[in-house]
Amino acid sequence: MADTPSGGALPPSPSVPVAPPGSGVPGMPRRRLGWRRGLVLAGVILLIAACAIFMLVTLGTNLGGEALLIGTAAAILPVPVLVACFLWLDRYEPEPLKYLIFCFAWGAFVSTAASLLVNEASANWFKDRGLPIAFTAVLVAPFIEELTKALGPILLLLFRRREWSGITDGLVYCGLSAIGFAMVENILYLGGHGYAAGVEQYGPATGAQQVIAIFIGRILLFGFAHPLFTSMTGVGLGIAARTADRRVRVLAPLAGLLLAMMLHGAWNLLPTLTEATGEVLITLVGLVGVMVPIFFGMVGLAVWLRAWEGRLTERILPDYVRAGWLTPPEVAALSSLGRRHAARAWARRVAGDAGLRAMRGYQFAATRLALLRDGALRGLDRRPVDRERTAREEQELLNLISSYRSFFVGRDPQSPVGVWDGRQYHLRFPDGSQRSVQAPEEPVVPIPVVLAAPPPPPSFAAGYGPPGWYGPRPTTPRHTTPWPPRH
């Protein structure tokens, strides 16, 4: 047992929570499901199930069993790749699997069912009045499809706003909804317009050729279309989730949804104009001059936002360093995915697989803590009940971080054991000597220290008070001190 700077014994490490297998966040407390939320959840599940059955019966009736199977097999092929791209964006603070599945299922079944009914009714309406059916693709489909794809993520924002960390979550939730929608829509094109139409005209060989042609054109070349459209709504929802301004909470999603509808309508207008005029150049100019730049612009925004989540810990968590809850190298080791990987490798080396799992849980909890405090500083908790809940969640995350840390304390024989008091380290070496050391300027690998008991928080309504109560920042050391090697 190491000694504190004052000569007393270090406080014992808290016990490590044991997470049930398959839980999304090890050790995180579960929320109680009230009867109102239970009814909403049951209603949503029944709605998705009913729409799934409706789409299965409708596609099976219209396409036939063989075309349905071939179309489904071909439409599913790109789904894992597209889903992996969006999950790659969400590496810092992965969203609960149940919410990801909900958004995908909503887009695949609820959105497609509603869009199919509205589009067919609109096509019949235009036909009865002698108007071109192509009007449906330009004037109706973009609005109903983007609206219904966005409704699932909007429900999540309304009922689980605290699960939204910003625009990245909006892109992920809306992107998965769009991928689900595109998958089912592709079944119709690949199985109906591709295989079934080819078999009816010339036989199975022609059907297979048309499936391949549609797969290349619709999926390999332009498979990004639906996720690109709906990502505009995701940006608006993400902005609304992290602002305290009520006007922005309403206007940002509306602006994003309107932009998604306009972009979708312009996309559908290109082939319509090409077919009407016979000018292929219209489609080429629209794709190369408009759609492709927008696509790469969204990719650049998504990559920048991904890095922003890492930098958020560097901006927010130093408050907890000054309070004595965290140490400077722990914050530094959270600032990038490379450093997080190095920390997990270090934890596995000193504590085995259990240490690796604990480090992953620690990193997730620390990121959640940064997002929670960032939301509090932004004024997202307007009601007293929300501020009380934030304070409770903050304390739970701090306790959870301490529990995970117990896997690392004293496990590395190459590092001294010590105490961080919010200002400097008090290290104890194997020969029994002790030394007070300032924090290095650029630490990378987290040194396994025991934290001194943090000071009691002042009586603020939520969390640990406004910025600045922790006192001055630690002074920059004049000379750097030895540090564990970089991984």
ABEGO torsion letter per residue (X at the ends): XBBBAAGBBBBBBBBBBBBBBGBABBGBBBBBBBAAAAAAAAAAAAAAAAAAAAAAAAAAAAAEAAAAAAAAAAAAAAAAAAAAAAAAAAAABBBBAAAAAAAAAAAAAAAAAAAAAAAAAAAAAAAAAGBBAAAAAAAAAAAAAAAAAAAAAAAAAAABAAABAEAAAAAAAAAAAAAAAAAAAAAAAAAAABAAAAAAAAEAAAAAAAAAAAAAAAAAAAAAAAAAAAAAAAAAAAAAAABABAAAAAAAAAAAAAAAAAAAAAAAAAAAAAAAAGBAAAAAAAAAAAAAAAAAAAAAAAAAAAAAAAAAAAAAAAAAAAAGABBAAAAAAAABAAAAAAAAAAAAAAAEAAAAAAAAAAAAAAAAAAAAAAAAAAGABABAAAAAAAAAAAAAAAAAAAAAAAAABGABAABBBBBBAGABBBBBBAAGBBBBBBBBABBABBBBBBBBBBBBBBBBABEAEBBGAAEBBBBBBABBBBBBBBX
